[in-house]
């Protein structure tokens, strides 16, 4: 994570959810695997999995 977090969330990195496109803000629990986080919620994870299974 670049810089130091001082309580202002605008300094935290963000990226869009693969399923819905909603911006996700970095969270402490995602610290070790932020690069592999794709979905903002379980609902989006299930929808994303359903979309990919329909393609094959």
Order of alpha helices (4+ residues) and beta strands (2+ residues): beta-beta-alpha
